[in-house]
Amino acid sequence: MTLGVRSMGIRGGRAMRRVEELRERTVWKSDPHTQVKHLVYRHYLQCWMAKILQKFPEATIVDGFAGPGVYNDGPPGSSIVVAKTFLEHSAHRRFNRLNLICLEERPDRVDELQRQFALLPRSPQLNISVQPPGTFAEEQRRLSVLAHRGRRETPVLWLIDPFDLKSAPFSLIRQCLATPRSEVLFTLFTNELHRFCQRDGFDKTMTAYFGGDHWRDVTNERRAGVRKEAFSTAYQQGLRDEGLFTGSFGIKISNQSARYHLILATHSEAGLKCWAPVTWKLDTYSGQGASADTADAPSLFDAASVVDRLDLALRAHAGTEQRWETLSSEAARLNHMDKHLRQVLDNLAAQGLAFRVDPVRARTAWPAGCTVRFYAPEDVADEAS
Ligand SMILES: C[S@@+](CC[C@H](N)C(=O)[O-])C[C@H]1O[C@@H](n2cnc3c(N)ncnc32)[C@H](O)[C@@H]1O
């Protein structure tokens, strides 16, 4: 039995056709989930490239499960998405060198990927290397050496997007994150985790996938949507326990629960600062997950935003003064942007619960670098009433 092929969520004959298509064909048809996933990649890479490629002399992206670079109904595959995001970036002439290393297990898909790259314009700053066919687990260490180019400090972003749970256990993700500026963008199979976590004999795979037993608590939850979110949270907890920053984004169709999650793991809070805008861009309501049918919605933050977690976190500062940098980093950890922070501060200030104490004069209410004093509702209450 093949567990974990994403399309196993589709029942009956359609599922069989999809599974066969993925197994037998070099190139297969895209689906709405893939489009959303690639939108997340593009938005994240836009920000990552602008920050990293103007700061460091070179950086590397490793697409560890690259696929053939194209879908048979036309859209580009992930490696081509990365290259195009670079080539079409408005700041790309100012970029330093980007190495793009692609690994794919099947020779026919490697050949197709080469063909797809040959169709792209060349750039001296973009160094593309399609590796001979190989499996990620066997090649990871060699790829890591290639990616770092002799410097542990080289920023390396790993895209880990397999078809199944077994190809990317936690030990491998940890290996990718072993250097100080490494990051991983990982496809977490929450639908399969939800469906198979209680199957006989599957617990070993689960424990290897999570790098521990902490997934077991989640199985007490029966509701599909809640359980999938809880698996994502448990996985992120495993990353936090390693001292990493992490973000998550559920990819779903319409109002169904997520089919899978994209998980970002990074050593740097700056990584989270790129992640939060991506998720808010694709999901104006909560910044937690996009539905495939709303991913193209043009509006950014005009919809009512859910900023309750940030509101609660700021209220907890009552009785203290906080520097802008502290508040901004707290917001980023809660997957919110500075824009949301200012919105919540406006709201608290209107209730008398937040005051800018420094600087006294400023052109905007909450300039970067300011200091804010927080009060509790009791401090504001009129004693006479
Ligand atoms: C989900 S697809 C990748 C899709 C691609 N990342 C994209 O977004 O367009 C997974 C790909 O990984 C390949 N693959 C499966 N197991 C692998 C392994 N252990 N190592 C490397 N590639 C593998 C499959 O042949 C398939 O092309």
The ligand as an SDF file (V2000), in Angstrom:
LIG
                    3D

 27 29  0  0  0  0  0  0  0  0999 V2000
    5.5110   16.4150   -5.0020 C   0  0  0  0  0  0  0  0  0  0  0  0
    6.5620   16.0860   -6.3430 S   0  0  0  0  0  0  0  0  0  0  0  0
    7.5010   17.5570   -6.4670 C   0  0  0  0  0  0  0  0  0  0  0  0
    6.8070   18.6800   -7.0810 C   0  0  0  0  0  0  0  0  0  0  0  0
    7.6620   19.9070   -7.2150 C   0  0  0  0  0  0  0  0  0  0  0  0
    8.3770   20.2180   -5.9850 N   0  0  0  0  0  0  0  0  0  0  0  0
    6.7750   21.0720   -7.5680 C   0  0  0  0  0  0  0  0  0  0  0  0
    6.2810   21.7330   -6.6440 O   0  0  0  0  0  0  0  0  0  0  0  0
    6.5590   21.3260   -8.7540 O   0  0  0  0  0  0  0  0  0  0  0  0
    7.7680   15.0160   -5.6590 C   0  0  0  0  0  0  0  0  0  0  0  0
    8.8830   14.6820   -6.6410 C   0  0  0  0  0  0  0  0  0  0  0  0
    9.9170   14.0570   -5.8890 O   0  0  0  0  0  0  0  0  0  0  0  0
   10.3890   12.9160   -6.5750 C   0  0  0  0  0  0  0  0  0  0  0  0
   10.8710   12.0090   -5.5150 N   0  0  0  0  0  0  0  0  0  0  0  0
   10.1890   11.0660   -4.8290 C   0  0  0  0  0  0  0  0  0  0  0  0
   10.9530   10.5320   -3.8670 N   0  0  0  0  0  0  0  0  0  0  0  0
   12.1400   11.1640   -3.9320 C   0  0  0  0  0  0  0  0  0  0  0  0
   13.3360   11.0790   -3.1600 C   0  0  0  0  0  0  0  0  0  0  0  0
   13.4380   10.2390   -2.1320 N   0  0  0  0  0  0  0  0  0  0  0  0
   14.3590   11.8980   -3.4760 N   0  0  0  0  0  0  0  0  0  0  0  0
   14.2580   12.7880   -4.4900 C   0  0  0  0  0  0  0  0  0  0  0  0
   13.1460   12.9050   -5.2610 N   0  0  0  0  0  0  0  0  0  0  0  0
   12.1030   12.1090   -4.9770 C   0  0  0  0  0  0  0  0  0  0  0  0
    9.1980   12.4070   -7.3360 C   0  0  0  0  0  0  0  0  0  0  0  0
    9.6240   11.6720   -8.4870 O   0  0  0  0  0  0  0  0  0  0  0  0
    8.4740   13.6820   -7.7070 C   0  0  0  0  0  0  0  0  0  0  0  0
    8.8940   14.1440   -8.9480 O   0  0  0  0  0  0  0  0  0  0  0  0
  1  2  1  0
  2  3  1  0
  2 10  1  0
  3  4  1  0
  4  5  1  0
  5  6  1  0
  5  7  1  0
  7  8  2  0
  7  9  1  0
 10 11  1  0
 11 12  1  0
 11 26  1  0
 12 13  1  0
 13 14  1  0
 13 24  1  0
 14 15  1  0
 14 23  1  0
 15 16  2  0
 16 17  1  0
 17 18  1  0
 17 23  2  0
 18 19  1  0
 18 20  2  0
 20 21  1  0
 21 22  2  0
 22 23  1  0
 24 25  1  0
 24 26  1  0
 26 27  1  0
M  CHG  2   2   1   9  -1
M  END
$$$$
